Amino acid sequence: MSRLSSTFSAALIPLFACLPAAPRLSADAPSPEAEPFVRRVLELEGGSQVSGVILKQTPDAYWVDLGHDVMRLPASRVVGSRELDEAGEKQADDLVARDNRLFKVREDNQTLPVESWVRRLGEGVVEVRSRAGQGSGFILNERGHVLTNHHVIAGDRELTVTVFSGTDGDLERIQYRNIRILAMDPANDLALLSIEDEIRKPLTWLPLGVAGEMQTGETVFAIGSPLGLDRTVSRGIVSLTDRLINGILFLQTTAQINPGNSGGPLLNLRGEVVGVNTLKYMRTGIEGVGFAVPSESVKIFLSKRSAYAFDPRNPNTGYHYLNPPRKSEWQAPAEPQTDTP
């Protein structure tokens, strides 16, 4: 077998208990360009976001209509505000942020053919290069968080992430070289990266699905850069939903996975990432036996990423040290002998 190379809590208050008779934006609000009843995105501390119509705004708080309820946000937690553009609104209608807002999940159950999802989400799959080799990854959110395999970047901190952007037959390779390693989980072969460069174009991100809901025989497809052939798509089925290898559970798939697919997404027909391509059997005459880390393991890694935080001074973050000698291997030095008269 070979390896292939925030939550924000706020008080929900009853609609009629908190709103004036004629809701409007306060004249002394800190961000004056917001218009009443225009859907906006509020950027919160820690990278969280809230999308809705601002019904009332004071120096101390925002009242935001979420559609099904009204949320009161302390103004001290809001670090920015912007109007939702058409492209963002369409994506926000289909998907919402969950957990700690680092990854997103799909709310609807729309299924589409593989080719439709490739056109919609293909730009969210990236190439990750280190000095040792090359692999794949995918974008988690518009802020530039990227997920890949640990073995793609292990032992290296000089990384390059390439985004493939193209419309109407034109292809642009956008390289980001200021890449920060945020967290690593060697046991499950996962790594979280952050693009620290200025984002040149809006990023396409991929939502996480639920691998536990997949059935044996369901169609899945992989996108990645096998053997350096970027933007390669392969299609297959789920061979088994819970294959145990060395104490770790994997999704087994017939989708072709080759060196360079490491860290790339395995997606279902709802356009959700249900696994991270990691392993395959490599023997003469054997094909279509690949393995992906289930999305449930990815969600745990991202939600508990502080436990996996990367620190080059910490021996648990991918740096290996020699074991100390065992007692049975240690021999006391011989006592010095002196000549006696």
C-alpha positions, 0 to 999 in steps of 0.5 A: 500500500502506498500513500499518495503524494467558529462557532459564534453564540449569540442570544436569539431574541423574540422578534416582537420583543426587540424591534421598534415599530418602524425598524431602521438603521440608526443614524449614528451607526458605525458603518454608515453605508449599509442601507435598510433591508439590504442583505449584508454579511457581517464579519465577526471575530475569529473569522465567523460570518452572519448573513441577513438583513440589518433591522437595527443598528446602534453603537452597542449592537446589531439586530439581524433578520436571519429569515427564521428569527432575529439575532442580536450581535454585540457590536464589539464582535463585528469587525467588518460589513459588506453587501452580499453580491449576486454570486455570493448570495447564490452560494449563501442560499445553497450553503451555510457555515457550520461549527466554527465557520471554517468549513461549510455544509450544503443545506439542499439535497440537489443532485447533479451529474459529475460534469455539472459539479466539475464546472461549478466546483473545479476551481476549488481544487488546488495543487499543493507543492513542497520541496519534496513533491506534489499533491492536491488539496481543496479550499474550505472557505472564501478566506483561503483555508486549504485542506490536504494530506499530512504526508504531502507537506510533512517536514517542509514549510516552504509550500506553494498552492496553485489555484486553477481559474478559467472561464470560456476556455482560458486558464489562469494558474494563480500561485500563492507562496505565502502559505502558513501551516495551521494544524496537522494530524499525522494519524489521520493524514490531514493538514490545514493550511492558510493562504496568507497572500492577498487573494487575487480572485474570489475563491471557490470553496467545497462543502463537506458532506456526511460520509456516513450517509453514503451507501455501497455502490453510490457514485463518487468522483475525485478531482486532483493532480495525479502525476502532476496532471492538474484538473484530472477527474476520475469517477467510480463508486463507493466500494465499502463505507467502512474499511479498517486499515491499521486501526483507521477507518476509510472510505474504499472507492473504485475512483482512480486515485494515483500519486498526486491525488493525495489531499484532493476531494472525493465528492458525491453527486450532491457536490459534497466532499465525503472523503480526502483521497489518501491511499491506494493499493499499488501492485501489478494488475491491481487498479480501482482500490483506493481509500479516502479519509471520511469527512467525519474525521475531517470535521473533527480535525477542523473543529478541534484544530487547536489540539492539532495546532502546528508548532515547530517546537513541538515534537508532535507536529511531524518532527521525529526525534530519536528514541532515548536509549532503553535501560536494557541497552545502557551499560555503565562505563567501566570503573577506572583501574588504578595501578596499586603498588 
